[in-house]
C-alpha cells in the first residue's frame, strides 16, 4: 500500500503520465485503480478533512473554521479533447478554472474545476 501512495505522490510531483510510472513502483494500472477507487469513494476528501482538523487543533483553533476565502485560477489546458474547456476573457486563457475555498490558515476546504469561461461569481455560487 505504501508503494501505491508513493507512486501517486510521485505522479503529482513530476506530472508524468500513468503509463510512464517508473518500474520502482507498483504497476501503473494497479496504482491508477487505487487512485480512482479512493477518488470515487471519498477517501481523498476524508484524508484532507482529517489532516486539516489535526492542523487546526495544533494551531489551537476550532475544528471547523468560522471564515473562509474563495479564489480562482485560470490555467491553460494542453489537451484539446478535454470536455470542460472555455476561454477566460479577463485573463486571456483558454482552458480550465480552479475554484478554491480555504480557511484562514490556508487549508483547503473545497476545490472545483470548471471551464475557464465560468465567471468567478458563478463559480463561487456553485462552490458554496
Residue, then its C-alpha position, 0 to 999 in steps of 0.5 A: x500500500x505504501x508503494x501505491x501512495x508513493x507512486x501517486x505522490x510521485x505522479x503529482x510531483x513530476x506530472x508524468x503520465x500513468x503509463x510512464x510510472x517508473x518500474x520502482x513502483x507498483x504497476x501503473x494500472x494497479x496504482x491508477x485503480x487505487x487512485x480512482x477507487x479512493x477518488x470515487x469513494x471519498x477517501x481523498x476528501x476524508x484524508x484532507x478533512x482529517x489532516x486539516x482538523x489535526x492542523x487546526x487543533x495544533x494551531x489551537x483553533x476550532x475544528x471547523x473554521x468560522x471564515x473562509x476565502x474563495x479564489x480562482x485560477x485560470x490555467x491553460x489546458x494542453x489537451x484539446x479533447x478535454x470536455x470542460x474547456x472555455x476561454x477566460x476573457x479577463x485573463x486571456x486563457x483558454x482552458x480550465x478554472x480552479x475554484x478554491x475555498x480555504x480557511x484562514x490558515x490556508x487549508x483547503x476546504x473545497x476545490x472545483x474545476x470548471x471551464x475557464x469561461x465560468x465567471x468567478x461569481x458563478x463559480x463561487x455560487x456553485x462552490x458554496 
